[in-house]
Amino acid sequence: MTMKRMIVEIGMGTDLRGSDYTKAAVRALKDALWHNSLTIANAAGQGPENMFVHVLIGVPKPEAVDKNEIIGVLPYGKASVEVVQGGLEIMNDEGTNLTVIANAAAIVSLDLPGA
């Protein structure tokens, strides 16, 4: 069997006041996932627990993201998380508060016979 990419979902999330990169990343992943009802696994004769989800997060400070919290967002399947440089930081006019913007991609693959 061979892993075959089936779906790519994209989202954006923010933490407006707390400068929390993980919170922004979690919100970005939820934005990508919560607009869907993925039935691709069932359509391929598999259960959703067989899906492999690679989560790619872009934030200005990748080291500040807790990957375990990102994995905890996924309702099923096997997961991997990669956090890279990306997103945005926006300082307020007073220089006292930072808004963090994260981007997320959830890349769903299945191990398909003969693919």
Backbone hydrogen bonds in HBPLUS format (Angstrom, degrees):
<---DONOR---> <-ACCEPTOR-->    atom                        ^
c    i                          cat <-CA-CA->   ^        H-A-AA   ^      H-
h    n   atom  resd res      DA  || num        DHA   H-A  angle D-A-AA Bond
n    s   type  num  typ     dist DA aas  dist angle  dist       angle   num
A0002-THR N   A0112-LEU O   3.11 MM 110  5.50 167.7  2.13 138.8 139.0     1
A0112-LEU N   A0002-THR O   2.93 MM 110  5.50 151.6  2.01 148.4 139.6     2
A0004-LYS N   A0110-LEU O   2.78 MM 106  5.44 156.1  1.83 149.4 156.2     3
A0110-LEU N   A0004-LYS O   3.04 MM 106  5.44 155.0  2.11 140.9 144.5     4
A0006-MET N   A0108-VAL O   2.76 MM 102  5.70 172.2  1.77 158.5 160.7     5
A0007-ILE N   A0108-VAL O   3.24 MM 101  5.06 161.6  2.28 137.2 140.5     6
A0108-VAL N   A0007-ILE O   2.82 MM 101  5.06 157.2  1.87 146.0 153.3     7
A0009-GLU N   A0106-ALA O   2.94 MM  97  5.11 163.2  1.96 142.1 147.2     8
A0106-ALA N   A0009-GLU O   2.80 MM  97  5.11 159.1  1.84 147.9 155.1     9
A0011-GLY N   A0104-ALA O   2.88 MM  93  5.12 157.3  1.93 145.8 148.1    10
A0104-ALA N   A0011-GLY O   2.89 MM  93  5.12 157.4  1.94 146.3 144.7    11
A0013-GLY N   A0102-ALA O   2.99 MM  89  5.27 160.0  2.03 143.5 148.1    12
A0102-ALA N   A0013-GLY O   2.79 MM  89  5.27 170.7  1.80 160.9 163.9    13
A0015-ASP N   A0100-VAL O   2.95 MM  85  5.25 147.7  2.06 144.6 152.1    14
A0100-VAL N   A0015-ASP O   3.03 MM  85  5.25 163.0  2.05 143.2 146.1    15
A0024-ALA N   A0020-ASP O   3.15 MM   4  6.44 161.4  2.19 149.3 154.1    16
A0025-ALA N   A0021-TYR O   2.96 MM   4  6.12 154.2  2.03 142.3 149.9    17
A0026-VAL N   A0022-THR O   2.83 MM   4  6.05 162.1  1.86 157.7 161.8    18
A0027-ARG N   A0023-LYS O   3.03 MM   4  6.20 162.3  2.06 147.7 152.6    19
A0028-ALA N   A0024-ALA O   2.96 MM   4  6.19 146.9  2.07 142.0 151.3    20
A0029-LEU N   A0025-ALA O   3.00 MM   4  6.30 159.4  2.04 151.8 156.4    21
A0030-LYS N   A0026-VAL O   2.92 MM   4  6.17 164.0  1.95 153.7 158.4    22
A0031-ASP N   A0027-ARG O   2.90 MM   4  6.05 151.7  1.99 141.5 149.5    23
A0032-ALA N   A0028-ALA O   3.05 MM   4  6.36 148.0  2.16 142.7 150.9    24
A0032-ALA N   A0029-LEU O   3.07 MM   3  5.03 117.0  2.48  93.5 108.8    25
A0033-LEU N   A0029-LEU O   2.95 MM   4  6.22 153.4  2.02 151.7 159.1    26
A0034-TRP N   A0030-LYS O   2.78 MM   4  5.48 169.4  1.79 154.5 157.8    27
A0036-ASN N   A0033-LEU O   3.22 MM   3  5.88 154.1  2.29 127.1 127.7    28
A0043-ALA N   A0039-THR O   2.96 MM   4  6.20 157.3  2.01 153.0 160.3    29
A0044-ALA N   A0040-ILE O   2.98 MM   4  6.18 134.9  2.19 141.3 152.5    30
A0044-ALA N   A0041-ALA O   3.09 MM   3  5.12 130.5  2.34  96.0 109.4    31
A0046-GLN N   A0041-ALA O   2.77 MM   5  4.96 161.4  1.81 148.9 144.4    32
A0045-GLY N   A0042-ASN O   2.97 MM   3  4.99 159.4  2.01 108.1 111.2    33
A0050-ASN N   A0047-GLY O   2.97 MM   3  5.66 165.0  1.99 121.4 126.4    34
A0051-MET N   A0048-PRO O   3.11 MM   3  5.46 165.9  2.13 112.1 116.5    35
A0078-LYS N   A0051-MET O   2.83 MM  27  6.28 156.2  1.88 162.8 165.1    36
A0052-PHE N   A0109-SER O   2.90 MM  57  5.13 168.7  1.91 154.2 155.6    37
A0109-SER N   A0052-PHE O   2.81 MM  57  5.13 161.1  1.85 152.5 159.0    38
A0053-VAL N   A0078-LYS O   2.73 MM  25  6.09 168.3  1.74 166.5 168.7    39
A0080-SER N   A0053-VAL O   3.04 MM  27  6.51 146.5  2.16 152.9 153.5    40
A0054-HIS N   A0107-ILE O   2.89 MM  53  5.08 166.8  1.91 148.4 148.0    41
A0107-ILE N   A0054-HIS O   2.89 MM  53  5.08 173.6  1.89 146.9 149.0    42
A0055-VAL N   A0080-SER O   2.80 MM  25  6.12 175.2  1.81 160.2 160.1    43
A0082-GLU N   A0055-VAL O   2.83 MM  27  6.21 158.0  1.88 166.5 173.9    44
A0056-LEU N   A0105-ALA O   2.86 MM  49  5.12 165.9  1.87 153.9 158.7    45
A0105-ALA N   A0056-LEU O   2.83 MM  49  5.12 144.9  1.95 145.4 155.7    46
A0057-ILE N   A0082-GLU O   2.89 MM  25  6.27 163.5  1.91 160.5 166.0    47
A0084-VAL N   A0057-ILE O   2.76 MM  27  6.12 168.7  1.77 168.7 170.5    48
A0058-GLY N   A0103-ASN O   2.84 MM  45  5.09 160.9  1.88 146.5 150.0    49
A0103-ASN N   A0058-GLY O   3.07 MM  45  5.09 158.6  2.12 140.5 147.4    50
A0059-VAL N   A0084-VAL O   3.10 MM  25  6.52 157.0  2.15 169.6 168.3    51
A0086-GLY N   A0059-VAL O   2.93 MM  27  4.43 141.7  2.07 104.2 108.8    52
A0064-ALA N   A0061-LYS O   2.94 MM   3  5.61 162.0  1.97 123.1 129.1    53
A0065-VAL N   A0062-PRO O   3.24 MM   3  5.78 166.3  2.26 120.9 121.2    54
A0069-GLU N   A0066-ASP O   3.13 MM   3  5.60 131.4  2.38 108.7 119.9    55
A0071-ILE N   A0067-LYS O   3.00 MM   4  6.33 162.9  2.03 154.9 158.1    56
A0072-GLY N   A0068-ASN O   3.04 MM   4  6.19 147.8  2.14 139.7 148.5    57
A0073-VAL N   A0070-ILE O   3.08 MM   3  5.53 158.5  2.13 112.1 118.8    58
A0074-LEU N   A0071-ILE O   3.14 MM   3  5.73 143.7  2.28 114.9 123.0    59
A0088-LEU N   A0101-ILE O   3.04 MM  13  4.99 153.9  2.11 130.3 136.7    60
A0101-ILE N   A0088-LEU O   2.89 MM  13  4.99 164.6  1.92 150.9 149.3    61
A0090-ILE N   A0099-THR O   2.86 MM   9  5.03 156.1  1.91 144.2 151.3    62
A0099-THR N   A0090-ILE O   2.85 MM   9  5.03 170.1  1.86 141.7 144.8    63
A0092-ASN N   A0097-ASN O   2.86 MM   5  5.48 149.8  1.95 159.6 166.6    64
A0095-GLY N   A0092-ASN O   3.06 MM   3  5.35 152.2  2.14 108.9 117.6    65
